[in-house]
């Protein structure tokens, strides 16, 4: 719940950006890089003494899309510096997998592989250390491959079958013999379906209660019904 509330401003900006996008000119890679960088750099500790990290953290919520010339944008220059120096990966890897924190890109790749995650570019080749340490040219594909793996690792850590089952049991009926999820994706689908049913049920109950109050004259017909709050245990 706190996570959702704290990211409303970022979501509003993303929705505004989407509305302003001409689909004929939509650049998937640019938007993927933008979202991936926002996620990765969110692991950088707040109030860090390093000026570069502070600059990135302070501008993260309203990070502009990657410009054609990154060198001309101070924030994106700092971001590329954090990627090339491995600092952003070090923070994310330590937060997700625990210590000791990797000191270079090769150690990040090794940490990922120990958890069954392999950074592979779109052409099927494995990401190499040398592709991650150059700022000019910036190897976007290799960096995105590593970030994708870190996202998978974070998802596997956050969304476990026992954890999903425990949450689902709190919000509705659960038939283990028929509904027990078998992997990450299945767990998320189960959770989403249960949440949607719970919210739908609560909305219907609120509407029925509203109708009953109208019949008794307890509520003015033009008053706006208040949707029930989403229970904290489902988030």
VOPAGU-2260 file (C-alpha; in pm, 1 decimal, decimal comma):
REM VOPAGU-2260
SITE   aa  ch    i         X         Y         Z
SITE  UNK   A    0       0,0       0,0       0,0
SITE  UNK   A    1     277,1     242,4      93,2
SITE  UNK   A    2     465,7     150,0    -224,9
SITE  UNK   A    3     160,3     230,8    -437,6
SITE  UNK   A    4      93,6     561,3    -264,7
SITE  UNK   A    5     456,8     671,9    -282,2
SITE  UNK   A    6     470,2     612,1    -657,0
SITE  UNK   A    7     150,1     793,9    -758,8
SITE  UNK   A    8     338,2    1100,8    -880,3
SITE  UNK   A    9     565,9     885,1   -1094,1
SITE  UNK   A   10     266,4     697,6   -1236,0
SITE  UNK   A   11      87,3    1024,6   -1316,4
SITE  UNK   A   12     389,0    1148,5   -1507,4
SITE  UNK   A   13     420,3     819,0   -1695,7
SITE  UNK   A   14      53,7     836,9   -1795,2
SITE  UNK   A   15     100,4    1193,9   -1916,5
SITE  UNK   A   16     403,5    1086,3   -2120,6
SITE  UNK   A   17     202,6     802,2   -2275,7
SITE  UNK   A   18     -80,5    1038,5   -2372,5
SITE  UNK   A   19     168,6    1266,6   -2545,1
SITE  UNK   A   20     329,3     984,4   -2744,0
SITE  UNK   A   21     270,2     950,1   -3116,1
SITE  UNK   A   22     240,7     572,7   -3158,2
SITE  UNK   A   23     386,3     594,0   -3507,2
SITE  UNK   A   24     702,9     739,2   -3354,7
SITE  UNK   A   25     704,7     529,5   -3037,7
SITE  UNK   A   26    1054,3     412,9   -2950,0
SITE  UNK   A   27    1019,1      98,5   -2737,2
SITE  UNK   A   28    1386,7      82,5   -2647,6
SITE  UNK   A   29    1389,9     441,5   -2520,1
SITE  UNK   A   30    1096,0     386,3   -2287,2
SITE  UNK   A   31    1230,4      51,7   -2169,2
SITE  UNK   A   32    1564,4     212,5   -2085,4
SITE  UNK   A   33    1385,3     492,5   -1901,8
SITE  UNK   A   34    1175,6     255,0   -1686,8
SITE  UNK   A   35    1467,3      18,8   -1624,7
SITE  UNK   A   36    1694,3     300,3   -1508,8
SITE  UNK   A   37    1428,5     436,0   -1272,5
SITE  UNK   A   38    1391,7      92,3   -1116,2
SITE  UNK   A   39    1765,4      20,2   -1092,3
SITE  UNK   A   40    1861,5     356,9    -945,3
SITE  UNK   A   41    1585,9     335,5    -684,0
SITE  UNK   A   42    1822,7     100,5    -496,5
SITE  UNK   A   43    2078,4     377,3    -453,8
SITE  UNK   A   44    2058,2     487,3     -87,7
SITE  UNK   A   45    1898,8     824,5     -21,1
SITE  UNK   A   46    2102,1    1109,5     125,4
SITE  UNK   A   47    2424,7     965,6      -4,6
SITE  UNK   A   48    2736,6    1176,6      35,0
SITE  UNK   A   49    2829,2    1123,8    -330,1
SITE  UNK   A   50    2714,1    1422,8    -539,6
SITE  UNK   A   51    2651,2    1212,0    -851,0
SITE  UNK   A   52    2428,6     967,8    -662,1
SITE  UNK   A   53    2242,6    1251,7    -494,0
SITE  UNK   A   54    2177,6    1417,5    -829,3
SITE  UNK   A   55    2032,5    1095,7    -970,8
SITE  UNK   A   56    1819,8    1020,5    -663,3
SITE  UNK   A   57    1677,4    1372,6    -651,3
SITE  UNK   A   58    1572,2    1358,5   -1016,9
SITE  UNK   A   59    1459,0     996,0   -1027,2
SITE  UNK   A   60    1083,8    1050,3    -985,3
SITE  UNK   A   61    1070,3    1293,6   -1276,2
SITE  UNK   A   62    1350,3    1155,5   -1486,9
SITE  UNK   A   63    1328,3    1281,3   -1846,1
SITE  UNK   A   64    1336,5    1037,5   -2134,6
SITE  UNK   A   65    1685,1     958,0   -2266,2
SITE  UNK   A   66    1790,0    1241,4   -2497,6
SITE  UNK   A   67    1943,7    1177,2   -2838,8
SITE  UNK   A   68    2270,8    1310,0   -2703,1
SITE  UNK   A   69    2311,5    1187,7   -2346,6
SITE  UNK   A   70    2626,0    1394,2   -2303,2
SITE  UNK   A   71    2409,1    1705,9   -2319,2
SITE  UNK   A   72    2197,8    1609,7   -2015,9
SITE  UNK   A   73    2357,9    1627,9   -1671,8
SITE  UNK   A   74    2128,7    1373,4   -1506,5
SITE  UNK   A   75    2173,5    1113,1   -1779,3
SITE  UNK   A   76    2550,2    1171,4   -1777,8
SITE  UNK   A   77    2548,8    1087,0   -1407,4
SITE  UNK   A   78    2330,3     781,4   -1468,3
SITE  UNK   A   79    2562,9     645,7   -1734,5
SITE  UNK   A   80    2854,5     708,1   -1498,6
SITE  UNK   A   81    2683,1     501,8   -1226,6
SITE  UNK   A   82    2618,6     217,3   -1472,7
SITE  UNK   A   83    2967,9     214,9   -1619,2
SITE  UNK   A   84    3132,0     236,6   -1275,9
SITE  UNK   A   85    2908,9     -52,3   -1156,7
SITE  UNK   A   86    2790,8     152,5    -859,4
SITE  UNK   A   87    2420,6     126,6    -950,1
SITE  UNK   A   88    2452,4    -249,8   -1003,5
SITE  UNK   A   89    2644,1    -289,6    -679,1
SITE  UNK   A   90    2363,4    -122,7    -480,8
SITE  UNK   A   91    2090,1    -325,8    -651,3
SITE  UNK   A   92    2272,9    -656,8    -625,6
SITE  UNK   A   93    2345,9    -608,1    -256,2
SITE  UNK   A   94    1982,5    -514,6    -183,3
SITE  UNK   A   95    1844,1    -813,5    -374,7
SITE  UNK   A   96    2091,0   -1094,6    -305,5
SITE  UNK   A   97    2273,6    -974,1       4,0
SITE  UNK   A   98    2645,1    -933,7      63,0
SITE  UNK   A   99    2920,9    -918,3      -4,7
SITE  UNK   A  100    2838,9    -651,8    -262,0
SITE  UNK   A  101    3007,3    -702,4    -602,6
SITE  UNK   A  102    3284,9    -457,6    -680,2
SITE  UNK   A  103    3274,5    -481,4   -1060,2
SITE  UNK   A  104    3051,2    -588,9   -1347,0
SITE  UNK   A  105    3206,4    -934,5   -1374,4
SITE  UNK   A  106    3115,7   -1006,7   -1012,9
SITE  UNK   A  107    2758,8    -886,6   -1082,6
SITE  UNK   A  108    2734,2   -1131,7   -1373,6
SITE  UNK   A  109    2873,1   -1410,9   -1153,0
SITE  UNK   A  110    2623,9   -1328,1    -875,7
SITE  UNK   A  111    2338,8   -1348,9   -1123,4
SITE  UNK   A  112    2460,1   -1682,1   -1261,3
SITE  UNK   A  113    2481,7   -1829,6    -909,3
SITE  UNK   A  114    2109,9   -1759,1    -880,7
SITE  UNK   A  115    2030,3   -1916,4   -1215,7
SITE  UNK   A  116    2005,0   -1585,4   -1401,6
SITE  UNK   A  117    2205,4   -1534,1   -1719,9
SITE  UNK   A  118    2239,8   -1195,5   -1888,8
SITE  UNK   A  119    2198,1   -1252,0   -2262,7
SITE  UNK   A  120    2163,7    -987,6   -2534,1
SITE  UNK   A  121    1897,3    -992,0   -2805,9
SITE  UNK   A  122    2127,7   -1177,0   -3045,1
SITE  UNK   A  123    2167,6   -1459,7   -2792,4
SITE  UNK   A  124    2523,9   -1386,2   -2683,5
SITE  UNK   A  125    2620,1   -1355,7   -2319,9
SITE  UNK   A  126    2695,9   -1014,4   -2176,1
SITE  UNK   A  127    3066,9    -956,8   -2121,2
SITE  UNK   A  128    3244,7    -729,3   -1877,1
SITE  UNK   A  129    3400,8    -514,0   -2149,2
SITE  UNK   A  130    3058,5    -419,3   -2289,7
SITE  UNK   A  131    2950,9    -271,5   -1957,9
SITE  UNK   A  132    3247,2     -48,5   -1877,4
SITE  UNK   A  133    3242,6     181,0   -2180,9
SITE  UNK   A  134    3046,1     505,8   -2174,4
SITE  UNK   A  135    3114,2     602,3   -2534,2
SITE  UNK   A  136    2967,5     416,9   -2705,4
SITE  UNK   A  137    2715,3     316,0   -2439,8
SITE  UNK   A  138    2613,0     -48,0   -2489,5
SITE  UNK   A  139    2244,0     -15,2   -2411,2
SITE  UNK   A  140    2153,5    -374,8   -2499,9
SITE  UNK   A  141    2406,9    -525,8   -2260,6
SITE  UNK   A  142    2305,6    -300,7   -1973,7
SITE  UNK   A  143    1936,3    -373,5   -2026,6
SITE  UNK   A  144    2010,9    -747,2   -2025,4
SITE  UNK   A  145    2177,6    -718,1   -1684,2
SITE  UNK   A  146    1896,2    -501,1   -1546,2
SITE  UNK   A  147    1638,5    -753,0   -1672,7
SITE  UNK   A  148    1816,5   -1028,0   -1481,2
SITE  UNK   A  149    1825,5    -819,0   -1164,8
SITE  UNK   A  150    1451,0    -757,6   -1204,1
SITE  UNK   A  151    1391,5   -1131,4   -1233,1
SITE  UNK   A  152    1598,9   -1193,3    -922,7
SITE  UNK   A  153    1403,2    -930,2    -732,2
SITE  UNK   A  154    1071,6   -1078,1    -847,7
SITE  UNK   A  155    1176,0   -1430,0    -744,4
SITE  UNK   A  156    1275,7   -1301,9    -402,4
SITE  UNK   A  157     964,6   -1090,6    -352,9
SITE  UNK   A  158     699,2   -1322,4    -499,2
SITE  UNK   A  159     731,8   -1666,9    -345,5
SITE  UNK   A  160     458,1   -1928,6    -363,5
SITE  UNK   A  161     417,9   -1956,5      19,0
SITE  UNK   A  162     397,0   -1579,7      48,3
SITE  UNK   A  163     135,0   -1549,7    -226,4
SITE  UNK   A  164     -70,5   -1834,5     -80,3
SITE  UNK   A  165     -62,4   -1672,7     264,9
SITE  UNK   A  166    -185,4   -1341,3     125,0
SITE  UNK   A  167    -452,7   -1508,0     -88,5
SITE  UNK   A  168    -588,3   -1698,8     212,3
SITE  UNK   A  169    -635,0   -1366,0     392,1
SITE  UNK   A  170    -857,0   -1218,8     121,8
SITE  UNK   A  171   -1074,5   -1509,1      11,7
SITE  UNK   A  172   -1130,2   -1878,2     -37,2
SITE  UNK   A  173    -835,1   -2081,4    -160,7
SITE  UNK   A  174    -848,7   -2438,0    -287,7
SITE  UNK   A  175    -494,0   -2574,4    -267,0
SITE  UNK   A  176    -572,7   -2883,6    -475,4
SITE  UNK   A  177    -694,7   -2672,8    -769,0
SITE  UNK   A  178    -535,1   -2329,1    -733,3
SITE  UNK   A  179    -185,5   -2389,3    -594,6
SITE  UNK   A  180      53,6   -2192,1    -820,6
SITE  UNK   A  181     359,8   -2364,9    -964,1
SITE  UNK   A  182     584,7   -2071,2   -1061,0
SITE  UNK   A  183     628,7   -1694,4   -1038,1
SITE  UNK   A  184     395,5   -1606,9   -1324,3
SITE  UNK   A  185     122,6   -1840,6   -1200,3
SITE  UNK   A  186     153,3   -1691,3    -851,2
SITE  UNK   A  187     108,7   -1337,8    -982,8
SITE  UNK   A  188    -192,8   -1437,0   -1193,3
SITE  UNK   A  189    -354,2   -1603,8    -891,2
SITE  UNK   A  190    -290,1   -1298,2    -672,2
SITE  UNK   A  191    -425,6   -1055,5    -934,5
SITE  UNK   A  192    -740,5   -1264,0    -986,5
SITE  UNK   A  193    -807,6   -1287,7    -613,1
SITE  UNK   A  194    -752,3    -914,4    -563,9
SITE  UNK   A  195    -987,4    -830,4    -852,5
SITE  UNK   A  196   -1256,2   -1058,8    -709,0
SITE  UNK   A  197   -1213,3    -904,8    -363,6
SITE  UNK   A  198   -1237,5    -548,5    -492,5
SITE  UNK   A  199   -1534,6    -638,3    -713,9
SITE  UNK   A  200   -1710,2    -804,0    -420,6
SITE  UNK   A  201   -1650,6    -503,4    -195,3
SITE  UNK   A  202   -1774,5    -261,9    -463,3
SITE  UNK   A  203   -2088,6    -465,5    -518,8
SITE  UNK   A  204   -2150,6    -478,9    -142,9
SITE  UNK   A  205   -2107,4    -100,9    -121,0
SITE  UNK   A  206   -2353,4     -49,8    -406,9
SITE  UNK   A  207   -2609,6    -279,3    -245,7
SITE  UNK   A  208   -2568,5     -95,3      82,2
SITE  UNK   A  209   -2616,5     233,1    -103,0
SITE  UNK   A  210   -2939,1     104,4    -258,4
SITE  UNK   A  211   -3065,1      -2,8      83,0
SITE  UNK   A  212   -2988,1     336,7     232,0
SITE  UNK   A  213   -3169,1     508,3     -54,9
SITE  UNK   A  214   -3481,3     301,0       9,4
SITE  UNK   A  215   -3471,4     398,4     376,0
SITE  UNK   A  216   -3406,6     762,0     288,6
SITE  UNK   A  217   -3073,8     765,5     471,4
SITE  UNK   A  218   -2876,7     892,4     172,0
SITE  UNK   A  219   -2957,5    1168,6     -75,4
SITE  UNK   A  220   -3000,3    1024,7    -429,9
SITE  UNK   A  221   -2740,3    1263,7    -576,2
SITE  UNK   A  222   -2468,8    1192,2    -322,2
SITE  UNK   A  223   -2155,5    1027,1    -454,9
SITE  UNK   A  224   -2091,9     673,6    -326,9
SITE  UNK   A  225   -1755,8     615,4    -166,9
SITE  UNK   A  226   -1564,7     315,6    -296,2
SITE  UNK   A  227   -1434,5      89,5     -20,0
SITE  UNK   A  228   -1065,9     111,1      61,6
SITE  UNK   A  229    -850,5    -175,6     -57,8
SITE  UNK   A  230    -754,6    -385,9     246,5
SITE  UNK   A  231    -385,5    -357,4     334,4
SITE  UNK   A  232    -346,6    -736,7     349,1
SITE  UNK   A  233    -397,9    -775,6     -28,3
SITE  UNK   A  234    -116,7    -537,8    -123,3
